Amino acid sequence: MPNWVFLLVRFVLSASGCAFMTWAAWRIGQRDLSWALMAFVFSTPLVGVAIARPLVELSHEGLTWLSRQPHEKWQGRYYAFNDVQVRVFDDGERLWFCTIDLVKACHLKAVAQVLPGVVEVEGLPCLDLAGVEALQASNSNVELGKCLLWARREVVAPWERKKSGALIPR
């Protein structure tokens, strides 16, 4: 059972036990409030003991989930060229490379948003592989040629294998 359900069950059972002990002391003490308060004080630690471990585990799970959230968007889609993260987006038909990252990784002296063929994908200026090839053809930057080779080998080839089903074990 999930940890939060385990915590909830233990809390309900221990709180019920605490309430029962308080009620029983109240009845035994012939409806005297001091008996009920004493029973409540002595039975309350039952709740703490019962929920301590699931509460600690639940907080650990929550903090782990919270620490992974900033990286969730890029899980399995992290690419780096020249120690610069290059964001790559998949729209189902083709891959889009973020031009801001390409300009930074290839040390180009250009404004990423105004390069020819730039399309906005997920709020970022991007080029597909043909656009990167056209950019490399119009620019004599050696790093851009290396980046194009890297993109074909490390990004596009695995994506095409995945898309064709070649990576599915049989």
One Martini backbone bead per residue (centre of mass of N, CA, C, O) as a GRO file, in nm:
protein
  170
    1MET     BB    1   0.100   0.033   0.018
    2PRO     BB    2   0.096   0.342   0.032
    3ASN     BB    3   0.229   0.567   0.248
    4TRP     BB    4  -0.020   0.756   0.287
    5VAL     BB    5  -0.211   0.526   0.371
    6PHE     BB    6  -0.052   0.421   0.609
    7LEU     BB    7  -0.065   0.686   0.766
    8LEU     BB    8  -0.373   0.710   0.779
    9VAL     BB    9  -0.433   0.443   0.923
   10ARG     BB   10  -0.258   0.493   1.174
   11PHE     BB   11  -0.397   0.751   1.262
   12VAL     BB   12  -0.684   0.643   1.296
   13LEU     BB   13  -0.619   0.414   1.496
   14SER     BB   14  -0.474   0.586   1.716
   15ALA     BB   15  -0.702   0.794   1.758
   16SER     BB   16  -0.911   0.584   1.840
   17GLY     BB   17  -0.756   0.476   2.085
   18CYS     BB   18  -0.744   0.745   2.233
   19ALA     BB   19  -1.049   0.792   2.248
   20PHE     BB   20  -1.120   0.533   2.397
   21MET     BB   21  -0.946   0.581   2.650
   22THR     BB   22  -1.083   0.845   2.730
   23TRP     BB   23  -1.371   0.735   2.755
   24ALA     BB   24  -1.313   0.510   2.958
   25ALA     BB   25  -1.208   0.699   3.185
   26TRP     BB   26  -1.467   0.864   3.208
   27ARG     BB   27  -1.646   0.621   3.290
   28ILE     BB   28  -1.480   0.519   3.532
   29GLY     BB   29  -1.482   0.823   3.666
   30GLN     BB   30  -1.775   0.920   3.657
   31ARG     BB   31  -1.756   1.181   3.473
   32ASP     BB   32  -1.456   1.275   3.507
   33LEU     BB   33  -1.235   1.494   3.364
   34SER     BB   34  -0.960   1.405   3.489
   35TRP     BB   35  -0.956   1.119   3.375
   36ALA     BB   36  -0.966   1.196   3.075
   37LEU     BB   37  -0.706   1.370   3.072
   38MET     BB   38  -0.511   1.150   3.161
   39ALA     BB   39  -0.569   0.954   2.930
   40PHE     BB   40  -0.492   1.148   2.704
   41VAL     BB   41  -0.197   1.199   2.788
   42PHE     BB   42  -0.114   0.881   2.782
   43SER     BB   43  -0.231   0.824   2.470
   44THR     BB   44  -0.095   1.024   2.266
   45PRO     BB   45   0.178   0.874   2.196
   46LEU     BB   46   0.052   0.668   2.005
   47VAL     BB   47   0.038   0.852   1.762
   48GLY     BB   48   0.341   0.916   1.734
   49VAL     BB   49   0.439   0.622   1.705
   50ALA     BB   50   0.258   0.541   1.457
   51ILE     BB   51   0.352   0.804   1.256
   52ALA     BB   52   0.660   0.841   1.235
   53ARG     BB   53   0.765   0.664   1.001
   54PRO     BB   54   0.566   0.746   0.769
   55LEU     BB   55   0.636   1.049   0.789
   56VAL     BB   56   0.934   1.029   0.712
   57GLU     BB   57   0.893   0.882   0.441
   58LEU     BB   58   0.705   1.096   0.316
   59SER     BB   59   0.909   1.330   0.328
   60HIS     BB   60   1.120   1.194   0.150
   61GLU     BB   61   0.944   1.160  -0.100
   62GLY     BB   62   0.874   1.462  -0.132
   63LEU     BB   63   1.168   1.569  -0.161
   64THR     BB   64   1.241   1.398  -0.404
   65TRP     BB   65   1.023   1.506  -0.591
   66LEU     BB   66   1.106   1.806  -0.566
   67SER     BB   67   1.405   1.771  -0.677
   68ARG     BB   68   1.299   1.656  -0.971
   69GLN     BB   69   1.122   1.877  -1.111
   70PRO     BB   70   1.329   2.055  -1.280
   71HIS     BB   71   1.416   1.775  -1.454
   72GLU     BB   72   1.160   1.648  -1.588
   73LYS     BB   73   1.160   1.785  -1.871
   74TRP     BB   74   1.470   1.644  -1.937
   75GLN     BB   75   1.415   1.356  -1.918
   76GLY     BB   76   1.607   1.195  -2.164
   77ARG     BB   77   1.691   1.510  -2.307
   78TYR     BB   78   2.011   1.532  -2.278
   79TYR     BB   79   2.230   1.761  -2.440
   80ALA     BB   80   2.588   1.795  -2.530
   81PHE     BB   81   2.795   2.069  -2.654
   82ASN     BB   82   3.072   2.194  -2.540
   83ASP     BB   83   2.943   2.202  -2.246
   84VAL     BB   84   2.646   2.250  -2.372
   85GLN     BB   85   2.323   2.276  -2.352
   86VAL     BB   86   2.099   2.116  -2.583
   87ARG     BB   87   1.792   2.180  -2.687
   88VAL     BB   88   1.549   1.921  -2.765
   89PHE     BB   89   1.271   1.885  -2.986
   90ASP     BB   90   0.971   1.682  -3.019
   91ASP     BB   91   0.698   1.667  -3.272
   92GLY     BB   92   0.721   1.363  -3.429
   93GLU     BB   93   0.875   1.446  -3.713
   94ARG     BB   94   1.092   1.640  -3.567
   95LEU     BB   95   1.378   1.811  -3.481
   96TRP     BB   96   1.461   2.071  -3.238
   97PHE     BB   97   1.699   2.329  -3.217
   98CYS     BB   98   1.832   2.547  -3.008
   99THR     BB   99   1.981   2.846  -3.101
  100ILE     BB  100   2.099   2.950  -2.841
  101ASP     BB  101   2.275   2.695  -2.788
  102LEU     BB  102   2.429   2.689  -3.058
  103VAL     BB  103   2.565   2.965  -3.036
  104LYS     BB  104   2.711   2.899  -2.771
  105ALA     BB  105   2.858   2.627  -2.855
  106CYS     BB  106   2.987   2.767  -3.140
  107HIS     BB  107   3.066   3.069  -3.116
  108LEU     BB  108   2.864   3.269  -3.229
  109LYS     BB  109   2.800   3.585  -3.406
  110ALA     BB  110   2.469   3.580  -3.315
  111VAL     BB  111   2.122   3.601  -3.344
  112ALA     BB  112   1.901   3.355  -3.281
  113GLN     BB  113   1.618   3.491  -3.369
  114VAL     BB  114   1.740   3.591  -3.682
  115LEU     BB  115   1.772   3.343  -3.814
  116PRO     BB  116   1.732   3.148  -4.071
  117GLY     BB  117   1.444   2.941  -4.009
  118VAL     BB  118   1.315   3.027  -3.752
  119VAL     BB  119   1.133   2.858  -3.491
  120GLU     BB  120   0.883   2.845  -3.257
  121VAL     BB  121   0.948   2.631  -2.965
  122GLU     BB  122   0.838   2.651  -2.662
  123GLY     BB  123   0.948   2.966  -2.671
  124LEU     BB  124   1.183   2.890  -2.877
  125PRO     BB  125   1.438   2.917  -3.087
  126CYS     BB  126   1.439   2.706  -3.387
  127LEU     BB  127   1.598   2.425  -3.555
  128ASP     BB  128   1.635   2.212  -3.783
  129LEU     BB  129   1.849   2.016  -3.951
  130ALA     BB  130   1.827   2.179  -4.216
  131GLY     BB  131   1.886   2.454  -4.079
  132VAL     BB  132   2.169   2.379  -3.978
  133GLU     BB  133   2.284   2.316  -4.256
  134ALA     BB  134   2.233   2.602  -4.375
  135LEU     BB  135   2.404   2.749  -4.164
  136GLN     BB  136   2.670   2.598  -4.232
  137ALA     BB  137   2.680   2.685  -4.536
  138SER     BB  138   2.680   3.009  -4.458
  139ASN     BB  139   2.901   2.910  -4.249
  140SER     BB  140   3.263   2.886  -4.154
  141ASN     BB  141   3.224   2.714  -3.895
  142VAL     BB  142   3.371   2.453  -3.735
  143GLU     BB  143   3.181   2.403  -3.493
  144LEU     BB  144   2.924   2.366  -3.667
  145GLY     BB  145   3.021   2.108  -3.805
  146LYS     BB  146   3.051   1.945  -3.544
  147CYS     BB  147   2.758   1.981  -3.455
  148LEU     BB  148   2.629   1.837  -3.693
  149LEU     BB  149   2.764   1.566  -3.645
  150TRP     BB  150   2.658   1.530  -3.358
  151ALA     BB  151   2.356   1.542  -3.429
  152ARG     BB  152   2.350   1.291  -3.610
  153ARG     BB  153   2.472   1.083  -3.400
  154GLU     BB  154   2.341   1.165  -3.100
  155VAL     BB  155   2.033   1.239  -3.195
  156VAL     BB  156   1.906   1.139  -3.468
  157ALA     BB  157   1.975   0.836  -3.479
  158PRO     BB  158   1.831   0.746  -3.214
  159TRP     BB  159   1.554   0.865  -3.291
  160GLU     BB  160   1.512   0.686  -3.544
  161ARG     BB  161   1.532   0.414  -3.399
  162LYS     BB  162   1.298   0.465  -3.207
  163LYS     BB  163   1.081   0.526  -3.427
  164SER     BB  164   1.121   0.237  -3.579
  165GLY     BB  165   1.180   0.006  -3.338
  166ALA     BB  166   1.489  -0.095  -3.293
  167LEU     BB  167   1.491  -0.074  -2.957
  168ILE     BB  168   1.306  -0.311  -2.933
  169PRO     BB  169   1.277  -0.584  -2.762
  170ARG     BB  170   1.255  -0.955  -2.852
   0.00000   0.00000   0.00000
